[in-house]
Amino acid sequence: MTTVLNIDSTINPNIQNNNNTIKQAFLELLNIDPSLIINPQTIDQLLRQGFHQCGIEVISSSFNQDDYKVICGTIRLHQSQIGIHLWPETQSASISILDTSNHLNFEALTAAISTQLGATNSYVYQIQANPLITETNTGVATPSPNVAGNLQMSCNLSKMKQFPKDNTLDWVYEYDEAGEQHQYKVKEILAIGETQYQQYAILDTYAFGALLFLDGYVQSAQKDEHIYHECLIQPAMLAHPAPKKALVIGAGEGATAREILYHPSIERVVLIDLDEELINLCDKYLTTFHRGAFHHPKVELAFQDGYSYLENTNERFDIIVIDVVDAIEEGPAQKLYTREFYHFLKTKCLTENGIVVVQSMEMNDVDLNDDWHVHREMSQSFNHVCSYATFVPSFWSKWRYTIASDAIDLNVVTQEQLDAAIQQRGIENKLNFFSGEVFPSLRGLSKQARLSLTQVLNNPDNLQQHEADISKHFIDWDLDAYLESTKQKDLD
């Protein structure tokens, strides 16, 4: 498996960096002397010899060769590290260099590597990265004309003066703070850059078709987005007897609106999103996702904060969908994951039979610390709360959804009821994943997950500990300010 440099996993937290910044460079080598890249030991010896000649001290190194003959390894220098990937078959290499000392001579280092490997062509991309942070950064996109590498999304893509004019690359990488890495072979870069709110990459890949990355994480994939979006939308829509008005906070690729518009009773769909630039890019490049939903006459787009929109409208909705970034991210989305916000939705924004559905992040049976936050918070305001999950291949994990309502209990809705609604509304040919038969399996929980949920909801001591565990992730909303602004004194 190819080894790719990960910023957080390679920086020693004990290293003192006075400037609190990092520098990163990428070296692409072509036409390497094939006689020099026979085995990992030879590469290790050659590079150590070259660094010694330049006066660069090597602290440690490790190389190996996989079943596909790809040689990969890491070299640790003083407050710096190098990740190396060599392809003997194509006589090419990609090298990632990370420096936390601000004293490494990039020119001498890259020249030594090129010389020792006998490359006739080389390309250097040097990046001044953002200030060093303690949380894991994620990576996406490689500015390489022929071979693979990695580019940290914490770097500002606009600073890459030498980004290939043909916008081609081979692989793109996604990192997880738990130490996982996923990689995707790329056909074409459709769009890559940064909006006012986030960094993005829209790539055409071999495995998943079009992929949307935001801040280094996969958000949606052409091959399986229907799984995510059908599970997000269809249970609530089918359980409601006749939904007419729907509101979506987080317009995304437009697929959420597409799923809502399948239902003939729908008269109005309001899509709320902060990032107009990203929506326009999705409209242009992800047409198979939204299928024209952004321009449907029943759809209204509003580019603003979701809570601000709701605070200033008197309209009530049958379905409200919260499909925004993970709750643990800092920013305006956090308030959308609080019990005060859910009470606000219930008292001001929902119709009598209204339903709220929230994307509730990854479901991880190994680490359940944060898994039941949304369920618990919604249970404080609604009579009925139902959690369910499905595996999304491009996410490499199960993804959870939470539905809440005072009038409709998704925990007891039957397969027959859902299938009857699908038939009655004539949408059976529009759904590729969801059905009445599927839903009971989505509601099923492992023994460990069910025990965790029961403890969180019923055990006061466990609940107190659980709240302490997540306090570092979730900000407290100013309930007093909310009470004052809405003049609702009976929240308790």
N, C-alpha and C positions, 0 to 999 in steps of 0.2 A: 504493500500500500504506500502510495506516495506520501512523504513527510512534508508538511507545509508549515512554515513558521507562523506561530500564533503569538501575538504581542504579549498577552498576559502570561502565557505559559512559559515564556522565555526570559522574562524580566525578573531578576532577583529582587524581592521587595526590600531587602536590606541594602541594596545599592543606593547611594546618595547621588542624586542627579540635581545639581544646583539650578539648572535652567528648567527642570521639570518638563522637558520635552524629549521627544525621540526623533531620530532620523531613520529613514528607511530608503533603501534602493533596491532596484531589480536589475539583474544582469542577464540578458539573453544571449546565448552563444550558439552560433551556427557553424557547420562544417568543421566540427571537432575532429582531430586526428583519431581515427578509429583504433589505432594501435595503442592508444593511451587509456581507453575506457573499457578495458577488458573485465576488470573486477573491482570490487569496493576497496580492497587493500591498496591497489595501485593508485586509485584516486586519492585516498587518504594520504599516502606518502608524497605524491606529487604536490598536493596543496600545502601540506605542512612544510615542504621544502621551499615552495614559493613564498610563503608567509615569512619563513625564517630569513630569507634573503632580503626581504623588505623591512626587517626589524619588527615584525608583528608576532607577538607571543600567542601561541595556541594553548589554551587551558585544557581542553579536552575535545575529542571528536568521536563520532560513531557513524559507520556506514553499513549498508546492507543492500542486497539485490533481491528483487521480488521474482515471482514466477514468470513475469513478462520481460525479464532481463533489465528492467529499469533500476538504476542505481540511485539510491537516495540516502541522505545523511545530514548530520548537523555538525557544525564546528563552533565551539564556544571560545570567544576571545575575552579580553578584559572588558567587562560591561557591554559586550556585544555578542551577537550570535548570527550564524549564517545557516540557512537551509538550502540544500542543494538537491537538484533532480536532474539526472542525466539519462538520455534515451540513446543507447548505442545504435539502435536500428535506424534512427534519423540523424545520428551524429549531432545531436543538439542538447542543450542544457538550459535550465532556468535556475537562477540563484537569487534568493531573497536575503538581504542584509539588513539587520536591525542594530542600531547603535544608540545606547543610552548615555554614552560618555561625552558626546559632542567633541571628541578628540580623534576619532577614527579617520584616517586618510582614505576616503572612498576611492579616489583616483588611483592611488598606489595599490589598494586592495583589488579592485576590479581588473587592473592591468596584470597583476600577478596571476589571478585566476585564469584570465584569457590566455596568457602566455603559457602557463603550465599545462593547459588542456589543448594547446595547439589550435585554437579556434581562429578561423580566417575572417569571420564576421562577428561583431558583437554590438549589442544595443544596451544602453544604460538609461534607466529611469530613476532619477533621484527625487525623493519626496520629503518635504518638511512636514512632519506629521503634526496633528493637533496636540495640545498639552496632554501629558500622561495622566490617565485616570486609573482608578483601582478596579473598576468593573471590567468584565471581559468585553472586548470589542469583537465585532464580527467582520468577516471578509467577503468581498465579492468582486469579481471581474479581474482579468489579467490583461494588461496592455502588451500582449505578445503577438507578433505577426504569425508565428508558426508553432510555438510550443507553450506548455502550460507553466503557470506560476501562480502567484497570488497577490492580491491588492487589498489592503485593509480598508474597510469602509470608513474607518475613523480618519482616514486621510481625505483631504479635499480634492476631489477629482478634477476640479477646474485648474488646479495648480500643475497638472500633468501636461506640460507644454508639448511633449513628444508622444502623446497618445496616438496610436497608429491611425493614419488617415483612412484606411480601409475598414477600421473598426472590427477587426477580426481577432478571435482568440480561440483557444482550444478548450479550456476548462474553467469552471467557476466553482468557488469553494464557499461553504457555509459552515460556521463554527458554532459550537455550543459551549456554554460556560462549564458544563460538566466534563469537557474534554473530548467531545465527539466532533467529527468532521464529516461533512457530506460534500460530494463533488458531482458536478454535472458537466457532461461534454456539450459544448456549445456550437451551434451552426452559425449564428449571426447575432451581433448586437443590434437590437432594434432602437433602443434609447438608453442613455446612461447619463447621469448628472445629479444635480441637487436642486431642490425647490427651497422655498423659504422655510419649510418645516422638516424636510427629511431628504436623505439621499435615496436614489432609486436606480434600478437597472431593470430593463425589460429585454429579455434574451430569448432567442429561439433555440431550444435545446433538443437533443436527439431523443432523450427518454421521456420528457414531459411536455414537449411542444413549447409554447410561449410560457415563460416564467417571469413573475413579477417579484423583484426583491425590493424591500424597503429597509434601509439602514442595515443591510447585510443579511436579513432574514427573508426566506421564501414566504411570500404572502399568498400566492395563488399560482396554480399551474393549469395549463390548458387541458391536460389529460385527466385530471381528477378534481377540478374545481367544482364540478357538479355534485360530487359527494359532500363536500363541505357546505355548499350553498343550499342544496336540497334539505340537508339535515338541519341547517340553521332556520330555514323558512317554512318548510312544508308541515311539520307537526303543528305549529301554532295556527297556520292558515287553515289547515284541514279541520282542526278541532273547533275553530270558531264557526258558528252556524252560517254567517253571511258577512264576512269582513268587507267593509266599504272604504275605510281610510287607513292607510298605513304610513308610518314614519320610520325612517332608517337613519340612525346616527352612524356615519361611516359609509359613504356612498361607494368607496372602493372602485372595483372594476366594473360596476354596474350589474353584476350577476345577481346580487340580492334583489334588486328591482325587477330583473327579468323573471325570477321565480315568483314574486308577488303578482306580477302582471298576468301570469297564467290563469289566475282565478277570475272568472267572469263577473263576480259581484264587486270587484274593486273599482272604485270611482276616482280615487286620488292617492298618489304616492309622493311623499315629500322626502327627498334625499338631502341630508345635511353632511357637509364635509368642510374642513378647514382649508384643504389644499386644492385650490382650483386648477393650478398648473398640472398637478398629478392626474386629476380627473380628465383634463383635456388630453393628456398623453394616453391614458387608458382608453379613452374614446377613440383615439386614432389607431392605436396598435393592438388593442385587445377586443376587436370586434366580435370574435367568437364567444367572448365572455358575456358582453352586455347585449349583443344582438339588437342594437338599436334602442335599448331601454332608456338611455339618456335623453333621447329625442321623442319619446312617446308622449302623446298629448295629455295623458293622465299624470305625467311625472313633472314635479317641480324640483329644481335644484337650488339649494341655498348654501352659499359658501360662508360659513360662520361657525362659531362654537355651538355645539349641540345643546348644552344647557341654556345658553343665552337665548337660543331660538325658542325653546320651550317656555322659558321664563316670560317671554314677551308675546306669546300667542294664547288665545283663548280657545283654540281648536282642540277637540278631543279626538283620539284615534282608537280604532279597534285593535290594531296591532302596532306595537312599538318594538323595533329591533335595535339593539346596541351591538354594533359590529366594529369596534375600534381596537386600537393597539392594546397589548397586554396591560392589565391593570397595574403591574408592578413597575411599568415605565413611568418616569417622572414626566409631568406635563398635565395638560387640561383633561386628559382622559380619566385621571384618578377619581375625580368626584363622581364619575358615572358608575362607580363600583361601591357606593356607600349605601347604607340602609336609609339615610336621609334622602338621597336621590330617588330611591325606589318608592319611598313614601310620597315624595313630591309627584312622581309619575302617577301613582295610584289616585291621589286626591285632586290633581289638576289636569292631567293629560289623557287619561284613559277613559273610554266609555264604560258603561256598567258591566259589559261582558268582555272587557278588554283584556288582552294578553301581552305580556312583556317577554321577550326572548333575548338572552344575552350570550354572546360567545364568551366562554368562561375559561379559556386557556387550555394548555396541555393537561391531559390526565395522566399522571405518572404514579403507578402503583408502587414504585420503589420509594418515592418521596412524596408523601401526601400532606406536607405541612401547610401549603397554601391552597390545596385543591378545593376546599369547601367554603372558601370565603364568600363567593357570590351566593351560593345556596343559603348559607347562614344569614347573610345580610337581607336577602329577599324574604326569608322566612319571618323576619321581624315585621314585615308590612303586608304580606299576602297570605290568604288562607291556604292556597295550594301552590306548592313549588315542586317541580320535577327536573331532575338532572339526568342527562343521557350523554353518550359519547360514541364516536365512531373513529375508525382508523383512517387517516388521510395519508396516502403513500408519499406525497411530496413533502409532508411535514415530518415523516418518519416517526409518527407517534399517534396515539389516540387524542382526539380533540373533543372537549366537553362543551355542552350547551346547557343553559338553565332557563326554564320557562316558569313564569309565575302569573297567577290570576286569582281573583277572588271568586269568580263564578265557574271556571272550567278547570277540572283537575286532569292533567295529562297522565297522571299515574294510573288512572283507571279507564282511560279511553281505550277501547278495544281495537283489535286488528280489523274486525268487521266494520266498525264505525269509520275508521280511516279509509279502508278500501271502498266503502260505499260513497264517501265524500269524493274520492278520486274519480269514481265512475260518474257520479252525478254531475261533477263539474267538467267532465270531458278532458281531463289532463293526463290520463294514463299513458299516452304516447309521448308526453313531454317530460316525464320523469324517467331517469336512467338508473337511479339508485334507490330512492325511497319508496316504500310501500307500507301498507298496514302490516304485512308479514314481517318486515324488517324492524319496525319500531320496538317491539318487545325486547329484541336482542340489544338494541341501543340503550335501553333502560337498565339492562342487566349490569350489576356491579360485582366485582370480585369480593370475596369474603373480607379481605383486608380493607378495601375501599368502603364497604358497607359498615364495617365496624368503626372506621374512622369517622364517617358521616354521623353515625349514631352517637358517638362520643362528643363530637363537636356540638350537636344539637341538644343533647340531653344531659350532659355532665357539666355542671357549672365550673368545676375545677379545671377540667380539660378545656372548656371554652375560654377561661381566663388565660390559660397557658397558650392556647391557640392564638388568641388576640395578641399576646405578647410576642409570639413568634413572627406574626406578620406586621407588627407595628412599624418595623423598619421599611416596609414596602408601601403601606397605605397611609396617606395623609388624613388627618381628621378634618372633616368639613365643619365649618362654623355654623352649628345648628342654631345658635341664638340669632345670628344674622339672618338665617333662613326664616326663622319664626317671625322676626320683625318685618322682613320684606314681604312675606306672604300673609301676615296677619292671622296665621293659623296657630292658635295657642293650645290646641288639643292633640298634639302629636303623641303625647305619652299615652 
